[in-house]
């Protein structure tokens, strides 16, 4: 099916990060017929038969909290991760330089909810600081729709209260400048919905998962999905655990060690930044197996690994006659190469859902996340079946 020619904007939160930069390199290379679309779920049948927005029609911008350039960050990734070549960058550098014109630096859109500094911009001021670039970007490029995507680093853990699940109370948190209770990801999701944008949260941050923001999305007729992209060890875990369940092999313990060395790894090295990630990774096994499992998950920052991550998992299980056995596996992959195509998929699916008049949480996107909003199912293939069923419903309707 010919892809729908709609001008779709993409606003990347964390636009100079490794995932965002890899996405920019990938989209630019695909647009110029320099690389294939390997890794894109939306290029699989039957999803490719949907009238999704064409990758060539994506207009990408965003913001970051530090000054940089796409070319400079791409060259840094090329040097350390070697996931794309200098010859490729040479071919697309003019296009990457042009993208810099769509990226703004907003250093104030990052704060530690545990240590709020005085004499900084208020939450209302920050709302305006973020909203205006979104509106300017939409107007500048005459966009049909804008999808805001959070690919920033992990935030510190922010405890949730009843106010987070009540629309009026959450608005009062903003008006009263309660920066210890409103994290950057929550504020960005709020502004995105108020600007009539879809919202994708690929991070473990809270984002739009609180009740107040979910209701706001429904009121504004916007779609959203998250949280925490499922790209590596947890992807394998949610595909492998059903095998043990289907063979009635009882898992006694499943221990995992994750090592990564990029900016995300450095951030996750801090215990308060790691809480959401650990909780998301630990929650999947009991859901799939139906019983509690001793499941340790550890994340280590190893600078020399750069954008490559290594996960080692040890599975201790017992079978017939209660005989204990073990399985071990090592997963080695490039974090951004695994993540970037999924972000593109989610952008296309979010724009499609919006264009079809849908709103609220995109439960059919559960297979992309460790902690899918609105979905308790963690079995990967059952999650993927949700995406297939959604696709077939639209294909049959058309």
N, C-alpha and C positions, 0 to 999 in steps of 0.2 A: 504494500500500500504506500502511496506517495505521502510523505510526511507533510503535516499541516504547516503552511507558511505563516507562522506567527512570530512576531518579533519579541522574543523572551529575554528579559534581563536577569542577570544573576549577580547578586551582591554577596561577596564573600567576606565574612567576619573572620579576620586573621588572614588577609589577602597575601601577605608576604611569608606565610608559613610554608612548610614543606609540602603539605597536602595541596594547598591552594596553588602553589607554584607548579607542582607536577600536573595538576588539573589544567592550568593555563597552557603549559607546554603541550599537553596531550590534545586539548581542544584545537589549539592553533595548528598542530601538526596534522590532525585529522582534516581540518578545514582546507589545508593545502595539499591534501592527498600524499602526505609523507609517511604516514603510519596507518596501521589497520585499527579496527575498533575492538580488538581483543580485550576481554575483561568487562565489557559492557553487557549487563544482563538484558537491557532493553534492545540489544541487537540479536537476542535469541528468539527463536520461534516459540510461542506465538506472539510474544511482546512486540516484536518488530513489525507485526501487522497492525498495531494500533496507530492512529494518526497522531503520533507524538510530534512535538516540535523538533525540527531538524537541528542537528548540532551546528550546522552552518549559520543558523539564524540566532544563535546565542550571542548576546552582548554582555560582556563580563566586566564588572567593576568590583569595588569593595573598599574596606578600610582596614587599617592595622593600627597598632599603638606605637609602632616605631617607624622611622623613616628608612626606606630601602628602595630597591627597584626590582622589577620582575627579572630583568636580565641578570643583575648581580646575584640574586638568590638562586636563579636557575644554574648559573655558573658554579655557585658554591655546592649545590646538590650534585652537579655533574662531577665536580672534583672529589667529593667525599663518597657519594653513593654509586656513581658511575651507572646510573639507571638510564641515562640517555647520553648521546654523544655530542661532542663539541661541533661536529659537522652539522648535526641537526639544529643546534642552537644558532649556528651561523646562518642557516637558511631562514630561521623564523625570528631572529632577534629584532628586526624592524617591527614586526607585528607585536612582539612582547613589549617593546618600548612604547608603542601606541597605547597598550593597555594601562600603562602607568598614568596616563591622563585621566583614567576612570577610577583611580585609587586615591583615597584621601587618608591622611594620618590624623587619628583622633586619640591621642594618648590618654585622655581623661576617661575613655570607655574601658577602664580596667581598675578595679579596686578590690582590696581584700576586705571581705565583710566581717572578718574577725578583728581587723585593725583599721578602722575608718579614720582617715586623716581629716583634720579640721581645715577650714579655709579652702575647700575644693568645691568644684561645681556641684550644685544640688541635683537631685534626680530629675526634677522638672527641667533644669537647664540642660542636663545630659540628654533628655528626651529630644529637645529642640536641636541639640548638637548633632544627633544621629538622624533625626527625621529629615532635616533640610537636605543633606546630601542624597538621601533616597529620592526625594521629590525632584531634585535637580537632575539626577541621573535618569529618571523616568522621562522627564520633559526633554532633556537634551537628545535622547535617542528615540523619542516617540515610541516608547515600549508599550506593547499590548498587555504585558503583565511582568511583574518582578518577583523573583523567588529569592528570599534572603536565606543564606546558608551559613550556619555556624561551624567553622572548622578551626576555631581558636584553641588555645591551650586549655588544659583542665583548670577549673577554678577551685578555690578552697571550698570545703564543705560548708553549706549554709543550712542550718536547721530550719525546718518548715514549721509553721504555726497555723492556727485556724484562719488567720488573715490571708494566707496564701491561697486559700480555697474559696474565698468570698470576694466577689468582684468589687464591691464598695470598699471593703476593708483593704484590699490590695491597692486600690487607687489612693486610699488614705496613706498607705505606707509610702507611696511616691510623693504625695503632696506634703507629707511631714518629713521628707528627706531621711527616711529610715534605711540608710545605706548598709546597715548591719543585717538587714533582713531581705533586701532586694539586691540580688547579684547582677553582674553585667549581662549574663545570658537571659535572665528574666526580663530585664529592661529592654534588651534588644528585641526579644520576642514581642513584648508589649508594643514597641514602636512599629515593628513590622506589621502587626495586625492593624494598628491604627492608621497606617499608611496604605492599607489594603494590599498587602503583600503576603504571599505564602511563606512558610517558615520551615526550614529543615535543620534539625539539630543533630549533627554527626558527632558531637562531643558527649562526654559523660555528664556535662553540666546540666543543671535543672531545666533551663530553657522554658518551653511552653508546657511542661508536664504538670504544672500545678493547676488546680481546678479553676482559679480565677482567670487564667489565660486561656484555658480550654473553652470557657464560656465566652470569652471575648472573641475568640476565633469564630465561634458559631454565630455570634451577633454580627460580626463583620463579614460573614460568609467566606472565610478563608480556610484553606487546608494547611495542615502541619503534620510533621512526623518526627520521630526520634525514639530513643536517645542512644548514643554511643555506638558508632559504626562497628559492625561485626566483621572483622577482616582476617583474623589470624587464629590464635589458639582457641578462642571461644567458638569460632566457626567450625573448627575441627571437632571440638568437644560436643557441640549440639548436633553434629552429624554422626558422631561415633557412639555417643551414649545410647541412642535408640537401638543400636545393634546389641548391646549388652542386655537391655530390657527385653528385646525380642527373643533372646536366647535364654532368658531367666538366669543370667549370670550376675550374681549379687556383687555390686561394687562396695568394697569396704572403705577404701580411701582413694582419692584422686588428687594428687599433689602437682602443682604447676609452678614453674619458675619462668618468668618473662624477663628478658633482657633487651633493652633498646637504648639507642644513644643519641636520638635527635632531640629537638627542642621539647617535644612532648615527653620524652623520657626524662629529661632534666626537670620538667615541671612535676611529673608524677613521682619523682624522687622525694618530694615533700609530702609527709604523711597526710596533711590536711587537704592537699590537692588530689590525693590518691583514693580518698574514701569512696566516692561515687563509683570509680572504676572498679575497685575491689568488690564492692557490693554487687555490681552488675555481673561480674564474672563468676561470683560465688552462687548467684541465684539460679543458674540454669539447670544444674544437675538435679536437685530435689524435684523441680518441676517436671523434668522428663522421666525420672526414674520412679517417682512416687514415694520415695522414702528419704530420710536424711542421710547425708554422706559426709564423712570427714573430708573436707575439700579445702586444702590450703592453697592460696594464690599469693605469690610474691612477685613484685615488680622491682627490678634493679636497673639503675642507670649505669650504662657502660658506654662512656663517650666514644671509644674507638669504633663502635658499631655504626655510628652515624644513623642513617635512615633505615638501616637493616635491623630487623628484630629476630631474636631467637627465643623460642619457647621450648622448654623441656617438660614433658608430662610423664608422671609415673602413676600407673593405675594398678591397684591391688584388688583383686576380685576372687570370688570363689564359685566353684561350680558343683557338679555332681559329687556326692560323698563329702561335700564341704571342703574339697581340695582347694587350697589357695594357689592362685596363679598371678602372674604379673604381665603387664604390657607397658612398653615405653615408646614414646615417639618424640621426635625433634622436628619442630616447624621453623623453617628459616625463610623469611620473606622480606621484601622491602615494604615498609609501612605505607608510604605514599603511593606506590604502584598498586598496592592492593586496595587502597581507599579511594583514590581519585576517580576511577571509573564508576564506583558505586555512587559517589556524589553526583556525577553526571546523570546517572540513572534516576536518582531521586529528584533532581531538578526537572527532568523530562516528565516523570510521573506526577509531580506536584503541579506543573503547568497544565498537564492533561486533565487532571482531576478538577482543577479550578475552571478550566474552559468548559468542562462538562456540567458545571453548576454544582459540584460537590463541595462540601465544607466540613470542617472538623478534622478529627484524627484520621490519617491514612492507615488504617489497620492492615490493609493489604501489603504494606511495605515492611511488615514485621521482620521478614527474613534478612533485612539489611542491618538490624540492630541487636545489640546485646540485651537492651532493656526496652523493648518496644512499647510505646505508650498505648494503652488500651487493649493490650493483648497479653494474656497469661501463658500462652503456649510458647515453649522454647524449642520444641522439636523442629530442627531446621527444615526437614522435608514437608512437614505439615504447614509450616510457615510459608514455604515456597508454593505449596498448593493453594494457599490463600491468594497469592499473586496470580497464579494461573487462573483460578476461578474468577477473579476480578477481570482479568483480561478477556476470558471467554464470554463473560456477561456483556462486555462492551462490544466485542466482535459480533456476537449474535444479535445485539440490539441494532447494530448498524446494518 
